[in-house]
Amino acid sequence: MKIHAQALLFDNDGTLVSSLASVDRCWTQWAVEYGITVEEFARVELHGRPAAEIAADLLPAGIVPEAVARIEQLEVDDVPNDGVHLLPGTRAFLDALPADRWAVVTSATRRLAEARLDAVGILPKTLIAADDITRGKPDPEPYLLAARRLGVDPARCVVFEDAPAGLQAGRAAGMTTVALTTTHQAHELSADLVVKDLSALSALVTDAGVEISGRG
Protein backbone atom coordinates (compact mmCIF):
# COMPACT_ATOMS: atom_id res chain seq x y z
CA MET A 1 0.00 0.00 0.00
CA LYS A 2 1.25 3.46 -0.91
CA ILE A 3 -0.03 6.64 0.71
CA HIS A 4 0.43 10.08 -0.84
CA ALA A 5 0.42 13.12 1.40
CA GLN A 6 1.38 16.77 1.66
CA ALA A 7 2.04 16.66 5.40
CA LEU A 8 2.76 14.02 8.04
CA LEU A 9 1.47 14.47 11.59
CA PHE A 10 2.99 12.37 14.37
CA ASP A 11 1.82 11.65 17.85
CA ASN A 12 4.87 11.56 20.13
CA ASP A 13 4.64 9.11 23.04
CA GLY A 14 4.21 5.61 21.67
CA THR A 15 4.73 6.75 18.09
CA LEU A 16 8.11 8.50 17.88
CA VAL A 17 9.37 7.72 21.37
CA SER A 18 8.60 5.32 24.18
CA SER A 19 8.00 6.73 27.64
CA LEU A 20 5.87 3.89 29.02
CA ALA A 21 8.13 3.10 31.96
CA SER A 22 8.28 6.77 32.92
CA VAL A 23 4.53 7.22 32.56
CA ASP A 24 3.91 4.19 34.76
CA ARG A 25 6.32 5.39 37.45
CA CYS A 26 5.06 8.95 37.52
CA TRP A 27 1.33 8.33 37.33
CA THR A 28 1.57 5.61 39.98
CA GLN A 29 3.31 8.02 42.34
CA TRP A 30 0.80 10.75 41.46
CA ALA A 31 -2.15 8.46 42.18
CA VAL A 32 -0.72 7.55 45.58
CA GLU A 33 -0.17 11.21 46.44
CA TYR A 34 -3.78 12.07 45.60
CA GLY A 35 -5.31 9.03 47.28
CA ILE A 36 -6.62 7.46 44.09
CA THR A 37 -7.26 3.74 44.38
CA VAL A 38 -6.04 1.14 41.93
CA GLU A 39 -9.67 0.42 40.97
CA GLU A 40 -10.42 4.08 40.26
CA PHE A 41 -7.25 4.46 38.24
CA ALA A 42 -7.97 1.33 36.18
CA ARG A 43 -11.31 2.71 35.02
CA VAL A 44 -9.75 5.74 33.32
CA GLU A 45 -8.22 5.72 29.83
CA LEU A 46 -4.74 7.20 30.20
CA HIS A 47 -2.99 6.77 26.89
CA GLY A 48 -3.25 9.51 24.29
CA ARG A 49 -5.27 11.93 26.43
CA PRO A 50 -4.24 15.25 28.04
CA ALA A 51 -3.33 15.06 31.73
CA ALA A 52 -5.95 17.72 32.53
CA GLU A 53 -8.74 15.49 31.22
CA ILE A 54 -7.43 12.46 33.11
CA ALA A 55 -7.18 14.44 36.34
CA ALA A 56 -10.69 15.82 35.82
CA ASP A 57 -12.01 12.26 35.59
CA LEU A 58 -10.45 11.35 38.92
CA LEU A 59 -10.42 14.41 41.18
CA PRO A 60 -12.65 17.27 42.36
CA ALA A 61 -12.53 20.24 39.98
CA GLY A 62 -10.98 22.53 42.57
CA ILE A 63 -7.72 20.60 42.79
CA VAL A 64 -7.33 19.63 39.13
CA PRO A 65 -4.99 22.53 38.19
CA GLU A 66 -2.65 21.72 41.10
CA ALA A 67 -2.77 18.01 40.27
CA VAL A 68 -1.99 18.64 36.60
CA ALA A 69 1.00 20.78 37.53
CA ARG A 70 2.20 18.00 39.83
CA ILE A 71 2.08 15.23 37.22
CA GLU A 72 3.81 17.48 34.70
CA GLN A 73 6.63 18.12 37.17
CA LEU A 74 6.96 14.43 37.99
CA GLU A 75 7.21 13.48 34.32
CA VAL A 76 9.63 16.27 33.39
CA ASP A 77 11.86 15.35 36.32
CA ASP A 78 11.81 11.70 35.24
CA VAL A 79 13.05 12.34 31.68
CA PRO A 80 16.76 12.09 32.65
CA ASN A 81 16.07 8.81 34.48
CA ASP A 82 15.98 6.83 31.25
CA GLY A 83 12.46 8.23 30.93
CA VAL A 84 12.34 8.27 27.12
CA HIS A 85 13.96 6.56 24.13
CA LEU A 86 13.45 6.52 20.38
CA LEU A 87 11.26 3.83 18.91
CA PRO A 88 12.60 1.78 15.96
CA GLY A 89 12.66 3.63 12.66
CA THR A 90 11.93 7.07 14.07
CA ARG A 91 15.26 8.71 13.28
CA ALA A 92 15.56 7.44 9.72
CA PHE A 93 11.93 8.22 8.89
CA LEU A 94 12.03 11.80 10.18
CA ASP A 95 15.43 12.46 8.62
CA ALA A 96 13.89 11.71 5.21
CA LEU A 97 11.34 14.52 5.61
CA PRO A 98 11.69 18.28 5.00
CA ALA A 99 11.08 20.23 8.23
CA ASP A 100 8.04 22.00 6.81
CA ARG A 101 6.29 18.74 5.83
CA TRP A 102 5.77 17.29 9.31
CA ALA A 103 4.63 18.16 12.82
CA VAL A 104 4.40 16.54 16.25
CA VAL A 105 0.88 16.55 17.73
CA THR A 106 0.92 15.44 21.35
CA SER A 107 -1.46 15.30 24.29
CA ALA A 108 1.44 16.21 26.59
CA THR A 109 2.06 19.77 27.70
CA ARG A 110 4.59 21.76 25.67
CA ARG A 111 7.06 21.71 28.55
CA LEU A 112 6.93 17.92 28.86
CA ALA A 113 6.88 17.30 25.11
CA GLU A 114 9.92 19.51 24.54
CA ALA A 115 11.79 17.82 27.40
CA ARG A 116 11.18 14.37 25.93
CA LEU A 117 11.93 15.39 22.36
CA ASP A 118 15.08 17.25 23.35
CA ALA A 119 16.30 14.19 25.25
CA VAL A 120 16.30 12.14 22.04
CA GLY A 121 17.40 14.91 19.68
CA ILE A 122 14.14 15.51 17.82
CA LEU A 123 13.53 19.17 16.97
CA PRO A 124 10.21 19.62 15.16
CA LYS A 125 9.63 22.91 13.43
CA THR A 126 5.94 22.59 14.31
CA LEU A 127 4.71 21.22 17.64
CA ILE A 128 1.09 21.12 18.78
CA ALA A 129 0.77 20.41 22.51
CA ALA A 130 -1.97 20.34 25.12
CA ASP A 131 -1.36 24.04 25.83
CA ASP A 132 -2.40 24.94 22.28
CA ILE A 133 -5.87 23.44 22.23
CA THR A 134 -9.13 23.50 24.16
CA ARG A 135 -10.27 19.94 23.31
CA GLY A 136 -7.84 17.04 23.30
CA LYS A 137 -7.85 13.78 21.38
CA PRO A 138 -10.16 12.07 20.42
CA ASP A 139 -11.46 15.49 19.34
CA PRO A 140 -9.97 16.45 15.94
CA GLU A 141 -8.90 19.93 17.12
CA PRO A 142 -5.18 19.12 17.65
CA TYR A 143 -4.75 17.63 14.19
CA LEU A 144 -6.79 20.31 12.45
CA LEU A 145 -4.63 22.96 14.13
CA ALA A 146 -1.47 21.22 12.92
CA ALA A 147 -2.79 21.18 9.36
CA ARG A 148 -3.52 24.91 9.56
CA ARG A 149 -0.06 25.66 10.94
CA LEU A 150 1.51 23.74 8.05
CA GLY A 151 -0.86 25.30 5.53
CA VAL A 152 -2.09 21.93 4.25
CA ASP A 153 -5.61 20.68 3.51
CA PRO A 154 -6.53 18.13 6.23
CA ALA A 155 -7.47 15.66 3.51
CA ARG A 156 -3.84 15.71 2.37
CA CYS A 157 -2.45 14.90 5.81
CA VAL A 158 -1.47 11.52 7.27
CA VAL A 159 -1.70 10.89 11.01
CA PHE A 160 0.65 8.42 12.73
CA GLU A 161 -0.69 7.17 16.05
CA ASP A 162 -0.45 4.30 18.52
CA ALA A 163 -3.60 5.00 20.57
CA PRO A 164 -7.30 4.61 19.72
CA ALA A 165 -8.05 8.17 20.91
CA GLY A 166 -5.48 9.62 18.55
CA LEU A 167 -6.63 7.55 15.59
CA GLN A 168 -10.19 8.65 16.27
CA ALA A 169 -9.01 12.27 16.26
CA GLY A 170 -7.26 11.77 12.93
CA ARG A 171 -10.30 10.17 11.32
CA ALA A 172 -12.56 12.93 12.66
CA ALA A 173 -10.20 15.47 11.07
CA GLY A 174 -10.68 13.78 7.69
CA MET A 175 -7.10 12.54 7.52
CA THR A 176 -5.53 9.25 6.47
CA THR A 177 -4.47 7.26 9.52
CA VAL A 178 -1.53 4.94 10.15
CA ALA A 179 -1.55 2.90 13.37
CA LEU A 180 1.58 1.61 15.10
CA THR A 181 1.26 -1.47 17.31
CA THR A 182 3.76 -0.18 19.87
CA THR A 183 1.32 0.10 22.81
CA HIS A 184 -1.84 -1.63 21.55
CA GLN A 185 -2.58 -4.79 19.60
CA ALA A 186 -3.61 -4.52 15.97
CA HIS A 187 -7.21 -5.57 16.63
CA GLU A 188 -7.59 -2.62 19.00
CA LEU A 189 -6.60 -0.09 16.34
CA SER A 190 -8.81 1.17 13.51
CA ALA A 191 -6.74 2.79 10.77
CA ASP A 192 -6.14 2.88 7.02
CA LEU A 193 -2.83 1.10 7.58
CA VAL A 194 -1.48 -0.80 10.60
CA VAL A 195 2.27 -1.44 11.03
CA LYS A 196 4.53 -2.46 13.92
CA ASP A 197 6.45 0.84 14.02
CA LEU A 198 8.07 3.40 11.69
CA SER A 199 10.82 0.95 10.74
CA ALA A 200 8.20 -0.80 8.59
CA LEU A 201 7.78 2.30 6.41
CA SER A 202 9.80 4.43 4.02
CA ALA A 203 9.17 7.97 2.83
CA LEU A 204 9.99 9.34 -0.60
CA VAL A 205 9.80 13.11 -1.04
CA THR A 206 8.73 14.29 -4.50
CA ASP A 207 7.57 17.56 -6.06
CA ALA A 208 4.00 16.40 -5.44
CA GLY A 209 4.49 15.66 -1.73
CA VAL A 210 5.53 12.59 0.24
CA GLU A 211 4.97 8.99 -0.82
CA ILE A 212 4.79 6.55 2.08
CA SER A 213 5.18 2.84 1.44
CA GLY A 214 5.95 -0.34 3.31
CA ARG A 215 9.44 -1.77 3.37
CA GLY A 216 10.01 -5.16 1.84
C-alpha positions in Angstrom: 0.0 0.0 0.0 1.2 3.5 -0.9 0.0 6.6 0.7 0.4 10.1 -0.8 0.4 13.1 1.4 1.4 16.8 1.7 2.0 16.7 5.4 2.8 14.0 8.0 1.5 14.5 11.6 3.0 12.4 14.4 1.8 11.6 17.8 4.9 11.6 20.1 4.6 9.1 23.0 4.2 5.6 21.7 4.7 6.8 18.1 8.1 8.5 17.9 9.4 7.7 21.4 8.6 5.3 24.2 8.0 6.7 27.6 5.9 3.9 29.0 8.1 3.1 32.0 8.3 6.8 32.9 4.5 7.2 32.6 3.9 4.2 34.8 6.3 5.4 37.4 5.1 8.9 37.5 1.3 8.3 37.3 1.6 5.6 40.0 3.3 8.0 42.3 0.8 10.7 41.5 -2.2 8.5 42.2 -0.7 7.5 45.6 -0.2 11.2 46.4 -3.8 12.1 45.6 -5.3 9.0 47.3 -6.6 7.5 44.1 -7.3 3.7 44.4 -6.0 1.1 41.9 -9.7 0.4 41.0 -10.4 4.1 40.3 -7.2 4.5 38.2 -8.0 1.3 36.2 -11.3 2.7 35.0 -9.8 5.7 33.3 -8.2 5.7 29.8 -4.7 7.2 30.2 -3.0 6.8 26.9 -3.3 9.5 24.3 -5.3 11.9 26.4 -4.2 15.2 28.0 -3.3 15.1 31.7 -5.9 17.7 32.5 -8.7 15.5 31.2 -7.4 12.5 33.1 -7.2 14.4 36.3 -10.7 15.8 35.8 -12.0 12.3 35.6 -10.5 11.3 38.9 -10.4 14.4 41.2 -12.6 17.3 42.4 -12.5 20.2 40.0 -11.0 22.5 42.6 -7.7 20.6 42.8 -7.3 19.6 39.1 -5.0 22.5 38.2 -2.7 21.7 41.1 -2.8 18.0 40.3 -2.0 18.6 36.6 1.0 20.8 37.5 2.2 18.0 39.8 2.1 15.2 37.2 3.8 17.5 34.7 6.6 18.1 37.2 7.0 14.4 38.0 7.2 13.5 34.3 9.6 16.3 33.4 11.9 15.3 36.3 11.8 11.7 35.2 13.1 12.3 31.7 16.8 12.1 32.7 16.1 8.8 34.5 16.0 6.8 31.3 12.5 8.2 30.9 12.3 8.3 27.1 14.0 6.6 24.1 13.4 6.5 20.4 11.3 3.8 18.9 12.6 1.8 16.0 12.7 3.6 12.7 11.9 7.1 14.1 15.3 8.7 13.3 15.6 7.4 9.7 11.9 8.2 8.9 12.0 11.8 10.2 15.4 12.5 8.6 13.9 11.7 5.2 11.3 14.5 5.6 11.7 18.3 5.0 11.1 20.2 8.2 8.0 22.0 6.8 6.3 18.7 5.8 5.8 17.3 9.3 4.6 18.2 12.8 4.4 16.5 16.3 0.9 16.6 17.7 0.9 15.4 21.3 -1.5 15.3 24.3 1.4 16.2 26.6 2.1 19.8 27.7 4.6 21.8 25.7 7.1 21.7 28.5 6.9 17.9 28.9 6.9 17.3 25.1 9.9 19.5 24.5 11.8 17.8 27.4 11.2 14.4 25.9 11.9 15.4 22.4 15.1 17.3 23.4 16.3 14.2 25.3 16.3 12.1 22.0 17.4 14.9 19.7 14.1 15.5 17.8 13.5 19.2 17.0 10.2 19.6 15.2 9.6 22.9 13.4 5.9 22.6 14.3 4.7 21.2 17.6 1.1 21.1 18.8 0.8 20.4 22.5 -2.0 20.3 25.1 -1.4 24.0 25.8 -2.4 24.9 22.3 -5.9 23.4 22.2 -9.1 23.5 24.2 -10.3 19.9 23.3 -7.8 17.0 23.3 -7.8 13.8 21.4 -10.2 12.1 20.4 -11.5 15.5 19.3 -10.0 16.5 15.9 -8.9 19.9 17.1 -5.2 19.1 17.6 -4.7 17.6 14.2 -6.8 20.3 12.4 -4.6 23.0 14.1 -1.5 21.2 12.9 -2.8 21.2 9.4 -3.5 24.9 9.6 -0.1 25.7 10.9 1.5 23.7 8.1 -0.9 25.3 5.5 -2.1 21.9 4.3 -5.6 20.7 3.5 -6.5 18.1 6.2 -7.5 15.7 3.5 -3.8 15.7 2.4 -2.4 14.9 5.8 -1.5 11.5 7.3 -1.7 10.9 11.0 0.7 8.4 12.7 -0.7 7.2 16.1 -0.4 4.3 18.5 -3.6 5.0 20.6 -7.3 4.6 19.7 -8.1 8.2 20.9 -5.5 9.6 18.5 -6.6 7.6 15.6 -10.2 8.6 16.3 -9.0 12.3 16.3 -7.3 11.8 12.9 -10.3 10.2 11.3 -12.6 12.9 12.7 -10.2 15.5 11.1 -10.7 13.8 7.7 -7.1 12.5 7.5 -5.5 9.3 6.5 -4.5 7.3 9.5 -1.5 4.9 10.1 -1.5 2.9 13.4 1.6 1.6 15.1 1.3 -1.5 17.3 3.8 -0.2 19.9 1.3 0.1 22.8 -1.8 -1.6 21.6 -2.6 -4.8 19.6 -3.6 -4.5 16.0 -7.2 -5.6 16.6 -7.6 -2.6 19.0 -6.6 -0.1 16.3 -8.8 1.2 13.5 -6.7 2.8 10.8 -6.1 2.9 7.0 -2.8 1.1 7.6 -1.5 -0.8 10.6 2.3 -1.4 11.0 4.5 -2.5 13.9 6.5 0.8 14.0 8.1 3.4 11.7 10.8 1.0 10.7 8.2 -0.8 8.6 7.8 2.3 6.4 9.8 4.4 4.0 9.2 8.0 2.8 10.0 9.3 -0.6 9.8 13.1 -1.0 8.7 14.3 -4.5 7.6 17.6 -6.1 4.0 16.4 -5.4 4.5 15.7 -1.7 5.5 12.6 0.2 5.0 9.0 -0.8 4.8 6.5 2.1 5.2 2.8 1.4 6.0 -0.3 3.3 9.4 -1.8 3.4 10.0 -5.2 1.8 
